[in-house]
Amino acid sequence: MWKVLMIDDNPVEHLIVRRMSERDHLFESLDCVDDAGEVLAELRRNEETFSRLPDIILLDLQMPRMSGWEFMKRLNDFYRDLKKKVDVYVLSSSVSESDRRASMSYPFVKGFYIKPMTSNLLQELSEVNQ
């Protein structure tokens, strides 16, 4: 079972993903936050503590305080220092092929998916990361 962290500024997205995950018992835990900057700080503070790091991050690209783009750029600066591999999956309303290519250029980004999140996609992420 995996620890998942969702970074999205839309509380409705949090609710949808939380309900699907709980209903299907897909992950050990699912935390939802709306501030990517706070997540970066937490990852930095815990980069050496394996148990405090998520296994998967579900990342929205368009957020007001810190965009998913800025998050990926900053994470890339210290990703190699993390004691645990953290896979990032971009969840975006963007259908732009250039956004998909740019996101996938980061070594930790394992997928780019268009919202809305579906039960099938969550199940797939759960199975891929076993």
C-alpha positions in Angstrom: 0.0 0.0 0.0 1.2 3.5 -0.9 1.2 6.9 0.8 -0.3 9.4 -1.7 -0.1 13.2 -1.5 -2.5 15.2 -3.7 -1.5 18.8 -4.4 -4.5 20.7 -5.9 -6.2 24.0 -5.0 -9.7 22.6 -5.7 -11.3 21.1 -2.6 -13.8 19.3 -4.9 -11.0 17.4 -6.5 -9.7 16.4 -3.0 -13.2 15.1 -2.1 -13.6 13.1 -5.3 -10.1 11.5 -5.1 -10.5 10.8 -1.3 -13.9 9.1 -1.7 -12.8 6.9 -4.6 -9.6 5.9 -2.8 -11.4 5.1 0.4 -14.2 3.2 -1.4 -11.7 1.0 -3.3 -9.1 0.8 -0.5 -6.4 1.8 -2.9 -3.8 3.4 -0.7 -2.4 3.2 2.8 -3.0 7.0 3.2 -4.1 9.9 1.1 -3.4 13.5 2.1 -4.7 16.4 0.2 -3.2 19.9 0.3 -3.6 23.1 -1.6 -0.2 24.7 -1.2 2.7 23.3 -3.2 5.2 25.5 -1.4 4.3 23.9 1.9 4.8 20.5 0.4 8.3 21.5 -0.9 9.3 22.7 2.6 8.0 19.4 4.1 9.9 17.3 1.6 13.1 19.3 2.3 12.6 18.9 6.1 12.1 15.1 5.7 14.4 14.3 2.8 16.3 11.9 5.0 13.3 10.3 6.7 12.0 7.5 4.5 8.8 7.0 6.4 7.8 10.7 6.2 8.0 10.9 2.4 5.0 10.1 0.2 5.3 7.4 -2.4 3.2 9.2 -5.0 2.4 12.9 -5.6 -0.7 13.8 -7.6 0.1 17.3 -8.9 -2.2 20.0 -10.4 -0.4 22.4 -12.8 -2.5 25.5 -12.4 -2.6 26.8 -8.8 -2.6 30.3 -7.4 0.2 30.4 -4.8 2.7 28.1 -6.5 2.0 26.4 -9.8 2.8 22.8 -10.5 5.4 24.0 -12.9 7.2 25.9 -10.2 6.9 22.9 -7.9 8.5 20.6 -10.4 11.3 23.0 -11.1 12.1 23.4 -7.4 11.7 19.7 -6.6 14.1 18.9 -9.4 16.8 20.9 -7.5 16.9 18.5 -4.6 15.0 15.4 -5.8 18.3 13.3 -5.9 18.8 14.0 -2.2 15.5 12.4 -1.2 16.1 9.0 0.5 13.0 7.6 -1.1 11.9 7.6 -4.8 8.8 9.8 -5.0 6.8 9.4 -8.2 4.8 12.4 -9.5 1.7 12.2 -11.6 0.4 15.4 -13.2 -3.3 15.8 -13.1 -4.4 18.8 -15.2 -7.2 20.3 -17.1 -4.7 21.1 -19.8 -5.0 19.1 -23.1 -1.9 20.7 -24.5 0.7 18.3 -25.9 3.4 20.8 -25.1 2.3 20.8 -21.4 2.5 17.0 -21.4 5.9 16.9 -23.0 7.3 19.6 -20.6 5.9 17.8 -17.6 7.3 14.4 -18.7 10.8 15.9 -19.1 11.3 15.7 -15.4 12.7 12.4 -14.3 10.3 12.0 -11.4 7.2 12.6 -13.5 5.7 9.2 -14.4 2.5 10.2 -16.0 0.3 13.1 -17.3 -3.4 12.7 -17.0 -6.3 15.0 -17.9 -8.9 15.8 -15.2 -11.3 14.7 -14.0 -9.8 11.9 -12.0 -11.6 8.6 -12.5 -11.8 5.5 -10.4 -10.1 3.5 -13.2 -7.2 5.9 -13.3 -6.7 5.7 -9.5 -6.9 1.9 -9.7 -4.3 2.0 -12.4 -2.0 4.2 -10.3 -2.4 1.9 -7.4 -1.5 -1.1 -9.5 1.5 0.5 -11.3 3.0 1.5 -8.0 2.8 -1.9 -6.3 
